[in-house]
Amino acid sequence: MSGFSADWLALREPYDHRARALAAIPGLGADDDPAPPHTATSGPLRLVDLGCGSGSNLRYLGPRLGGVQHWRLLDNDPQLLARLQPRLHDWAASLPARFDEPSAGHFEIEAPGLRITAVAQLVELGANAALPDLRPGECVTASALLDLVSARWLDTLIDACVAGSHPLLWALSYDGRVEWAPHDRLDAFVHARFDQHQRGDKGFGPALGPAAASHALERLSPRATTLLSRRSDWVLGPRDREIQQSLVNDWQRAASEVAPEHREDIDEWARRRHAFIEAGSSHLTVGHLDLAAGFSR
Ligand SMILES: C[S@@+](CC[C@H](N)C(=O)[O-])C[C@H]1O[C@@H](n2cnc3c(N)ncnc32)[C@H](O)[C@@H]1O
């Protein structure tokens, strides 16, 4: 169990998809085009999704990349991997596309201009595990993963991508920008404690938290032939009540863990923020970055 519930991933998915800013794999199609067609004639596209959860990244990228795609979906949480089947099934029905699971954990999705095969793999990616073997030509993708990993882990992954010329597309890394409206006098205090919590060990060594995307950009910039980064912020308003409530609860929990001596103040902060949400006046922006890179062969 990773601590990420399937309900939370389902709640955030539409916000993630609305926020995402890059859907091109450098080296395949026009790198600056947000949605280049990947045609069947250009050969199958191979992707590995690190920390796939219940498959949000595939659901976002699949139709935007188009053509023939082979995905490996890697996660260490069997409960989230078990959600892949129903989530992919329902998503395919909504496209509409044909869906099949020819054997356990193997999925096929087919619609005009799109043929996806995907295999789920229960894999530990954390600090004490070896990185999974990257297959020739495979694009390394991840969404909402980078802020969990350590500098050392990320550097090892970047080295592997450079060494094998694996293009990469890493979406939705929390970058530390947070803006609440209306303002509360403890917003900055709780935000700082939340970021401190983000830098704790999440199984990959001390996490980079809000520094993850800038760390990756710094390491990639001298080595990548193409490097793109775009903001992919959540911009939440009064109608986005459930996700705002969930974030307030999450931040309350995280801040209280790192500053238990301020628990009462933090609880008061959460009560005031919930009142703004209930009153239909709460706005929240949470900063994320998408980045993509390609390397010469
Ligand atoms: C924030 S969730 C993002 C899930 C998915 N990519 C999405 O965008 O909905 C982080 C994911 O990383 C996975 N994860 C965390 N630590 C892991 C580890 N040590 N090995 C493999 N997967 C891990 C979690 O199980 C979870 O699915």
The ligand as an ORCA input file, in Angstrom:
! r2SCAN-3c Opt
* xyz 0 1
  C       0.367     10.727     -6.485
  S       0.176      9.102     -7.033
  C       0.090      9.331     -8.805
  C      -0.574      8.164     -9.502
  C      -0.792      8.348    -11.006
  N       0.461      8.529    -11.712
  C      -1.740      9.488    -11.278
  O      -1.307     10.494    -11.884
  O      -2.903      9.387    -10.886
  C       1.809      8.390     -6.852
  C       1.889      6.952     -7.300
  O       3.220      6.463     -7.064
  C       3.126      5.134     -6.566
  N       4.311      4.868     -5.753
  C       4.685      5.511     -4.619
  N       5.802      4.965     -4.121
  C       6.136      3.949     -4.953
  C       7.198      3.007     -4.968
  N       8.124      2.998     -4.016
  N       7.258      2.100     -5.978
  C       6.300      2.114     -6.970
  N       5.274      2.984     -6.999
  C       5.187      3.893     -6.002
  C       1.874      5.154     -5.715
  O       1.361      3.860     -5.472
  C       0.944      6.015     -6.542
  O       0.219      5.260     -7.464
*
